[in-house]
Amino acid sequence: MSRRTSNRPAHRDTSRTAKRDEAMMRLALRAAARGDGRVHPNPSVGAVIYRGDRVLGRGTTRPVGSAHAEVVAIEAVRRKHGAAALRGASMAVTLEPCNFTGRTGPCTEAILESGLSRVIVGCRDPHPRVRGRGIRRLRSRGIEVVAGVLDDDCRWQHRGFISVCERGRPHVTLKLATSLDGRIALANGESRWITSPTAREFVHRLRNENDAIMVGSATAIADDPRLDVRRGDRVVRTPIRVLLDGRLRVPSDARLFDVTPDAQTWVVCGRKARGIRAARDRASRVLEIPRTRKGFVDLRRAVERLASEGLTRLLVEGGGELAAALLRADLVDEVHWFLAPKLIGGDGRAGLGPLELGRLADAIGIDPIRVSRRGADLHVHGRVVRSG
């Protein structure tokens, strides 16, 4: 009887500890989201240091060349509570700590020097120089490591970084805004505004989460977009703007070429495209990509080049031909589709170009993550279902 009684508190303590670790990992995920779009090519990691139910400090990875989340959190505790507060405390971190020297020192060494006794890891780091080495290093020095806490959520948070490590390309998100019958404009080209202000406000939040925004030349010519992030009338950030302009036909006075140190525009064009010298004068960077047999820019090689240039999360906003080409090439991972309760008709301009399907069974599937309302509009958010 006494033996069973003594075991019950231990079971409750184990369950309580697991729930606490998950709660702290959720706080770490919130911290990680604060760096989205700002720290590439590094992943935006979140870290929380705690003792019992008390949070001592939090950290988010800073822009490239600066401290990682683990070090930021450790320093926050030292400033607020003193170094002694770290002794025996726990850390929840969304991604396995690095164990090599790059632009910064190994996070594993910072953890060991701090005196932390437990590290709760969300997902393992797929980078070739890590891949479990960070966890093994900590365990070899007596640190208790619990791995895989909220693994799916943490992998989703780091989907861009993981995509680059595992597939050599950024995570690609496609945003479409159409009428209920899939049109983006009237036959005469009028298109503003199909969706509601609430939906457009959400798109700015979506832009803010990504490293870069891509549009094709047709959209750049028709809409002359700025592709910045605004709150009301105030510009709060400009992600890297990627213009896919295979034949360099977008005019030099387009607003995309309003380049400043805080607003870069990268032009992706075909190799040896006519006008490339002028493009280099007005763009921040020009990336020459080989063409396919049909003469178009090879999209797979284009996104792979963007990854090699440091981009991990790419938002594609237009137009319909570019969206269809990316889907045909199996280069889209995530879709945000905003449907306005309007009917334009078959003479309107389609929001999505031809997918060249031979059978209905070949239709591209979308696994919904969420279906919601944005003002008067319907918002469908899902992941692309890959065949095979």
C-alpha positions as CSV (number, residue, x, y, z in Angstrom):
1,M,0.0,0.0,0.0
2,S,2.7,2.4,0.9
3,R,4.6,1.6,-2.2
4,R,1.6,2.5,-4.5
5,T,1.0,5.7,-2.5
6,S,4.7,6.7,-3.0
7,N,4.5,6.1,-6.7
8,R,1.4,8.2,-7.4
9,P,3.1,11.6,-6.7
10,A,6.0,10.6,-8.9
11,H,3.5,9.9,-11.8
12,R,1.7,13.2,-11.2
13,D,5.0,15.0,-11.1
14,T,6.1,13.4,-14.4
15,S,2.8,14.4,-16.0
16,R,3.0,17.9,-14.5
17,T,6.6,18.3,-15.8
18,A,5.6,17.2,-19.3
19,K,2.7,19.7,-19.4
20,R,4.9,22.5,-18.1
21,D,7.5,21.7,-20.8
22,E,4.9,21.9,-23.5
23,A,3.6,25.1,-22.1
24,M,7.1,26.6,-22.1
25,M,7.7,25.3,-25.7
26,R,4.5,27.2,-26.8
27,L,6.0,30.4,-25.3
28,A,9.2,29.6,-27.2
29,L,7.2,29.2,-30.4
30,R,5.7,32.7,-29.8
31,A,9.2,34.1,-29.3
32,A,10.4,32.4,-32.5
33,A,7.6,34.0,-34.6
34,R,8.8,37.5,-33.7
35,G,11.9,36.9,-35.9
36,D,10.1,35.6,-38.9
37,G,11.3,37.2,-42.1
38,R,14.1,39.0,-40.4
39,V,16.9,36.5,-39.7
40,H,17.4,34.5,-42.9
41,P,19.4,32.5,-43.8
42,N,19.2,31.4,-40.1
43,P,16.0,29.9,-38.7
44,S,14.0,32.2,-36.4
45,V,14.4,30.2,-33.1
46,G,12.7,30.9,-29.8
47,A,14.1,30.0,-26.4
48,V,12.6,30.3,-22.9
49,I,14.4,29.7,-19.6
50,Y,12.3,28.8,-16.6
51,R,12.4,27.3,-13.2
52,G,9.2,25.5,-12.2
53,D,6.4,27.6,-13.6
54,R,8.4,30.8,-13.5
55,V,9.7,32.2,-16.7
56,L,13.2,33.8,-16.1
57,G,14.0,35.0,-19.6
58,R,13.2,34.7,-23.3
59,G,15.1,35.0,-26.5
60,T,14.5,35.2,-30.3
61,T,17.3,34.7,-32.9
62,R,18.6,38.1,-34.0
63,P,19.6,39.1,-37.6
64,V,22.4,37.1,-39.2
65,G,25.8,37.6,-37.5
66,S,24.2,38.4,-34.1
67,A,23.3,36.1,-31.2
68,H,21.0,33.0,-31.5
69,A,17.9,32.6,-29.4
70,E,19.6,30.5,-26.7
71,V,22.3,33.1,-26.1
72,V,19.8,36.0,-26.1
73,A,17.7,34.2,-23.5
74,I,20.7,33.4,-21.3
75,E,21.9,37.0,-21.4
76,A,18.4,38.2,-20.6
77,V,18.4,36.1,-17.4
78,R,21.8,37.3,-16.4
79,R,20.8,40.9,-16.8
80,K,17.5,40.6,-14.9
81,H,18.3,38.0,-12.2
82,G,22.0,37.4,-12.2
83,A,24.1,34.5,-13.4
84,A,23.2,32.4,-10.3
85,A,19.6,32.2,-11.5
86,L,20.7,30.0,-14.4
87,R,22.1,27.2,-12.3
88,G,19.8,24.2,-12.4
89,A,17.2,26.0,-14.5
90,S,15.6,24.6,-17.7
91,M,15.5,25.9,-21.3
92,A,12.8,25.2,-23.9
93,V,14.2,25.9,-27.4
94,T,12.3,25.3,-30.7
95,L,15.3,23.9,-32.6
96,E,18.2,21.8,-31.6
97,P,21.1,24.0,-30.4
98,C,23.9,24.3,-32.9
99,N,27.3,22.7,-32.1
100,F,29.7,24.4,-34.5
101,T,31.3,27.8,-35.0
102,G,29.9,29.8,-37.8
103,R,29.2,33.6,-37.7
104,T,28.7,33.0,-33.9
105,G,30.0,30.4,-31.4
106,P,28.2,27.1,-30.7
107,C,25.0,27.5,-28.6
108,T,25.8,24.2,-26.9
109,E,28.9,25.8,-25.3
110,A,26.9,28.8,-24.1
111,I,24.4,26.4,-22.5
112,L,27.1,24.4,-20.8
113,E,28.8,27.5,-19.5
114,S,25.5,28.9,-18.1
115,G,24.9,26.1,-15.7
116,L,21.5,25.1,-17.1
117,S,20.5,21.5,-16.2
118,R,17.7,20.7,-18.6
119,V,17.1,21.5,-22.3
120,I,13.8,20.8,-23.9
121,V,14.2,20.6,-27.7
122,G,11.3,21.1,-30.2
123,C,12.7,19.6,-33.4
124,R,16.1,18.3,-34.5
125,D,18.2,20.5,-36.7
126,P,18.6,19.0,-40.2
127,H,21.6,21.1,-41.0
128,P,24.5,18.8,-42.1
129,R,26.8,20.3,-39.4
130,V,24.3,19.6,-36.6
131,R,21.9,16.6,-37.1
132,G,21.8,15.4,-33.5
133,R,25.3,16.6,-32.6
134,G,24.0,19.4,-30.5
135,I,21.8,17.0,-28.4
136,R,24.6,14.5,-28.1
137,R,27.1,17.2,-27.0
138,L,24.7,18.4,-24.2
139,R,24.0,14.8,-23.0
140,S,27.6,13.9,-23.0
141,R,28.2,16.7,-20.5
142,G,25.4,15.7,-18.1
143,I,22.6,17.9,-19.4
144,E,19.2,16.3,-19.4
145,V,17.7,16.7,-22.9
146,V,14.1,16.0,-23.8
147,A,13.7,16.0,-27.6
148,G,10.6,16.1,-29.8
149,V,8.4,18.3,-27.6
150,L,5.7,19.8,-30.0
151,D,7.8,18.5,-32.8
152,D,5.2,19.1,-35.6
153,D,4.6,22.7,-34.4
154,C,8.3,23.4,-34.3
155,R,9.0,21.9,-37.7
156,W,6.2,24.1,-39.1
157,Q,7.8,27.2,-37.4
158,H,11.1,26.3,-39.1
159,R,9.7,25.1,-42.4
160,G,11.7,27.5,-44.4
161,F,15.1,26.5,-42.9
162,I,14.2,22.9,-43.0
163,S,13.1,23.1,-46.7
164,V,16.5,24.7,-47.6
165,C,18.4,21.9,-45.6
166,E,16.4,19.0,-47.0
167,R,15.3,20.1,-50.5
168,G,17.7,22.9,-51.4
169,R,15.0,25.5,-51.9
170,P,12.8,27.9,-49.9
171,H,9.4,27.1,-48.5
172,V,7.1,28.6,-51.1
173,T,3.7,30.1,-50.2
174,L,1.3,31.1,-52.9
175,K,-1.2,33.9,-52.2
176,L,-4.2,34.2,-54.5
177,A,-7.1,36.7,-54.2
178,T,-10.0,36.2,-56.5
179,S,-13.7,36.4,-57.0
180,L,-15.8,33.4,-56.1
181,D,-15.5,32.2,-59.7
182,G,-11.7,32.5,-59.7
183,R,-11.2,35.8,-61.5
184,I,-8.7,38.5,-60.6
185,A,-9.9,41.2,-62.9
186,L,-12.6,42.3,-65.4
187,A,-12.0,41.8,-69.1
188,N,-10.8,45.4,-69.3
189,G,-8.2,44.8,-66.6
190,E,-9.9,46.5,-63.6
191,S,-8.9,44.7,-60.5
192,R,-8.9,47.0,-57.4
193,W,-10.1,46.0,-55.1
194,I,-11.6,42.5,-55.3
195,T,-11.1,41.5,-51.7
196,S,-12.0,43.4,-48.5
197,P,-9.8,45.7,-46.4
198,T,-9.7,43.0,-43.7
199,A,-8.3,40.5,-46.1
200,R,-5.8,43.0,-47.5
201,E,-4.7,43.8,-43.9
202,F,-4.0,40.0,-43.3
203,V,-1.9,39.9,-46.5
204,H,0.4,42.5,-45.0
205,R,0.8,40.3,-41.9
206,L,1.6,37.4,-44.2
207,R,4.2,39.5,-46.1
208,N,5.8,40.4,-42.7
209,E,6.4,36.7,-42.0
210,N,8.3,36.0,-45.1
211,D,11.9,36.7,-46.2
212,A,10.9,37.8,-49.7
213,I,7.9,38.4,-52.0
214,M,7.9,37.3,-55.6
215,V,5.9,38.6,-58.5
216,G,6.1,38.0,-62.2
217,S,6.6,40.6,-64.9
218,A,3.0,40.7,-66.0
219,T,1.8,41.6,-62.5
220,A,4.6,44.2,-62.1
221,I,3.5,45.9,-65.3
222,A,-0.2,45.7,-64.7
223,D,-0.3,46.7,-61.0
224,D,3.0,48.5,-60.4
225,P,3.1,47.1,-56.8
226,R,5.4,48.3,-54.0
227,L,5.3,44.9,-52.1
228,D,5.9,46.5,-48.7
229,V,4.4,45.9,-45.3
230,R,2.0,48.5,-44.1
231,R,0.0,49.2,-41.0
232,G,-2.6,51.7,-42.2
233,D,-0.7,54.2,-44.3
234,R,2.7,53.6,-42.5
235,V,5.3,51.4,-44.1
236,V,6.8,49.2,-41.3
237,R,9.0,46.9,-43.4
238,T,9.9,46.0,-47.0
239,P,10.9,42.3,-47.4
240,I,13.2,41.5,-50.3
241,R,11.2,41.9,-53.5
242,V,11.9,39.3,-56.1
243,L,10.9,40.2,-59.7
244,L,10.7,37.3,-62.1
245,D,11.3,39.0,-65.4
246,G,12.8,36.5,-67.8
247,R,13.1,39.0,-70.7
248,L,13.6,42.2,-68.7
249,R,10.5,43.9,-69.9
250,V,9.4,45.7,-66.7
251,P,10.0,49.5,-67.2
252,S,12.8,51.2,-65.2
253,D,10.3,53.6,-63.5
254,A,8.4,50.8,-61.9
255,R,7.9,51.2,-58.1
256,L,9.7,48.0,-57.5
257,F,12.9,49.8,-58.5
258,D,12.6,52.3,-55.7
259,V,15.6,50.7,-54.1
260,T,17.0,51.9,-50.7
261,P,19.2,50.1,-48.1
262,D,16.0,49.0,-46.5
263,A,14.2,48.0,-49.7
264,Q,16.0,45.6,-52.0
265,T,14.8,44.3,-55.3
266,W,16.3,41.2,-56.8
267,V,15.6,40.6,-60.5
268,V,15.5,37.0,-61.8
269,C,16.0,36.8,-65.5
270,G,17.1,34.5,-68.3
271,R,20.8,34.1,-68.8
272,K,22.2,36.8,-71.1
273,A,18.9,38.5,-71.3
274,R,18.9,41.7,-73.4
275,G,19.1,44.8,-71.2
276,I,20.9,43.1,-68.4
277,R,23.4,45.9,-67.8
278,A,20.6,48.4,-67.3
279,A,18.9,45.9,-65.0
280,R,22.0,45.8,-62.8
281,D,22.0,49.6,-62.6
282,R,18.5,49.8,-61.2
283,A,18.1,46.5,-59.2
284,S,19.9,45.5,-56.0
285,R,20.9,42.2,-57.5
286,V,20.3,40.4,-60.8
287,L,20.3,36.6,-60.9
288,E,20.8,35.0,-64.3
289,I,19.1,31.6,-64.5
290,P,19.3,29.1,-67.4
291,R,16.2,28.7,-69.6
292,T,14.1,25.7,-70.3
293,R,13.7,24.3,-73.8
294,K,10.6,26.5,-74.2
295,G,12.7,29.6,-73.5
296,F,11.3,30.3,-70.0
297,V,13.3,30.8,-66.9
298,D,13.9,27.4,-65.2
299,L,11.8,27.9,-62.0
300,R,13.3,25.1,-60.1
301,R,16.8,26.4,-60.6
302,A,15.6,29.9,-59.8
303,V,14.2,29.0,-56.4
304,E,17.3,26.9,-55.7
305,R,19.4,30.0,-56.5
306,L,17.3,32.1,-54.1
307,A,18.0,29.5,-51.4
308,S,21.8,29.7,-52.1
309,E,21.4,33.5,-51.7
310,G,20.0,33.1,-48.2
311,L,16.2,33.0,-48.6
312,T,14.2,30.5,-46.7
313,R,10.6,31.6,-47.0
314,L,9.2,33.0,-50.2
315,L,5.7,34.4,-50.7
316,V,4.4,34.5,-54.3
317,E,1.7,37.1,-55.0
318,G,1.2,37.0,-58.7
319,G,0.3,36.6,-61.3
320,G,-1.8,33.7,-62.5
321,E,0.7,32.4,-65.0
322,L,3.5,32.4,-62.5
323,A,1.3,30.7,-59.9
324,A,0.4,27.9,-62.4
325,A,4.0,27.4,-63.5
326,L,5.1,27.0,-59.9
327,L,2.3,24.5,-59.2
328,R,3.1,22.6,-62.4
329,A,6.7,22.3,-61.3
330,D,5.7,21.1,-57.9
331,L,7.3,24.1,-56.2
332,V,4.4,25.3,-54.0
333,D,4.2,24.2,-50.4
334,E,1.4,26.3,-48.9
335,V,-1.6,28.2,-50.3
336,H,-3.5,31.2,-48.9
337,W,-6.6,31.8,-51.2
338,F,-8.9,34.7,-50.5
339,L,-12.3,34.4,-52.2
340,A,-14.5,37.5,-52.4
341,P,-18.3,37.0,-52.6
342,K,-18.5,38.3,-56.1
343,L,-19.0,36.8,-59.6
344,I,-17.2,38.3,-62.5
345,G,-17.8,35.7,-65.2
346,G,-15.9,33.9,-67.8
347,D,-14.9,37.0,-69.7
348,G,-12.9,38.1,-66.6
349,R,-9.2,37.3,-66.2
350,A,-8.4,34.0,-64.5
351,G,-6.6,34.0,-61.2
352,L,-4.7,30.8,-62.1
353,G,-3.2,29.8,-65.4
354,P,-3.4,26.4,-67.1
355,L,-2.1,23.4,-65.0
356,E,-2.1,21.1,-68.1
357,L,-3.8,18.2,-66.3
358,G,-4.5,15.1,-68.3
359,R,-6.8,13.5,-65.7
360,L,-8.9,14.7,-62.8
361,A,-6.9,12.4,-60.6
362,D,-3.9,14.6,-61.3
363,A,-5.6,17.7,-59.8
364,I,-3.4,19.3,-57.2
365,G,-4.8,18.7,-53.7
366,I,-4.9,21.2,-50.9
367,D,-5.0,19.9,-47.3
368,P,-6.9,22.6,-45.4
369,I,-5.2,23.9,-42.3
370,R,-7.9,26.5,-41.7
371,V,-11.0,27.9,-43.4
372,S,-12.0,31.3,-42.0
373,R,-13.6,34.6,-42.7
374,R,-11.7,37.8,-43.4
375,G,-14.2,40.5,-43.5
376,A,-16.7,39.6,-46.2
377,D,-14.2,37.2,-47.8
378,L,-13.5,33.5,-47.4
379,H,-9.9,32.6,-46.5
380,V,-8.7,29.1,-47.4
381,H,-5.3,28.2,-46.0
382,G,-3.8,24.8,-46.7
383,R,-0.8,22.8,-47.6
384,V,-0.2,21.3,-51.1
385,V,-0.7,17.6,-51.1
386,R,2.1,15.9,-53.1
387,S,1.4,12.8,-55.1
388,G,3.4,9.6,-54.7
